[in-house]
Amino acid sequence: MQNVTLTTSKPISGFSIGGSKIDRARMVLGYTRNGMKYYAFADKAPVSTEVDPVNGIVIENIYSTAKEAALAGYYFDTEYELKK
């Protein structure tokens, strides 16, 4: 900082201010269910394993954003998003 007047009990020749922020990332899973490509946030995804033969789900990719998953040809899976 420059041109700031500070009133202190002892002289200060200089100081600095710093900071940081940590964002929580929500990973996105791309998977195929019954032949259709879907994506969902990992915490809302229908399965936590790579293959779920009962529901016909196969997890294929992990993305950082929903936009990346959509650009890769996956559609947002409203069925599981609305259930939880």
C-alpha positions in Angstrom: 0.0 0.0 0.0 1.2 3.5 -0.7 0.3 7.0 0.5 -1.5 5.7 3.6 -1.0 7.5 6.9 -1.0 5.2 9.9 -0.9 6.5 13.5 1.0 4.0 15.6 3.0 4.1 18.8 6.2 3.0 17.0 7.4 4.1 13.5 6.6 1.7 10.6 8.8 1.7 7.6 6.4 -0.5 5.6 3.8 -3.2 5.8 1.9 -5.5 3.5 -1.5 -7.1 3.4 -2.1 -10.6 1.9 -4.9 -13.1 1.6 -6.1 -16.2 0.0 -9.3 -18.0 -0.7 -9.9 -21.7 -1.1 -12.9 -22.7 -3.2 -14.5 -26.1 -2.8 -14.7 -27.8 -6.2 -17.6 -30.0 -7.1 -16.4 -32.7 -9.5 -18.7 -33.8 -12.3 -19.1 -37.4 -13.4 -19.9 -38.3 -17.0 -21.6 -41.7 -17.3 -23.8 -43.8 -19.5 -27.1 -45.1 -18.2 -29.1 -47.4 -20.4 -27.3 -46.2 -23.5 -27.7 -42.4 -22.8 -24.8 -40.1 -21.8 -25.5 -38.1 -18.7 -23.5 -36.0 -16.2 -24.2 -35.2 -12.5 -22.2 -33.7 -9.7 -20.2 -36.4 -7.9 -22.1 -35.9 -4.6 -25.4 -36.3 -6.4 -24.4 -39.1 -8.8 -26.4 -42.3 -8.8 -23.5 -44.5 -7.9 -20.2 -44.3 -6.1 -18.5 -47.2 -8.0 -17.4 -47.4 -11.6 -20.0 -49.9 -12.7 -23.6 -50.5 -11.5 -25.0 -53.4 -13.5 -28.4 -53.2 -11.8 -29.1 -49.7 -13.1 -27.0 -50.1 -16.2 -24.6 -47.3 -15.2 -21.0 -47.0 -16.3 -18.9 -44.0 -15.1 -16.7 -43.0 -18.0 -15.1 -39.6 -17.2 -14.6 -37.0 -14.4 -14.8 -33.3 -15.2 -14.1 -30.1 -13.3 -17.2 -28.3 -14.5 -20.6 -29.1 -15.9 -19.7 -27.1 -19.0 -16.8 -29.5 -19.8 -19.2 -32.5 -19.4 -21.8 -30.9 -21.7 -19.1 -30.0 -24.3 -18.1 -33.7 -24.2 -21.6 -34.7 -25.2 -23.2 -35.5 -21.8 -26.6 -34.3 -20.8 -27.6 -33.1 -17.3 -29.2 -36.0 -15.4 -32.3 -34.4 -13.7 -33.5 -37.8 -12.4 -30.8 -38.1 -9.8 -30.3 -34.4 -9.2 -34.0 -34.0 -8.1 -34.1 -37.1 -5.9 -31.5 -36.0 -3.4 
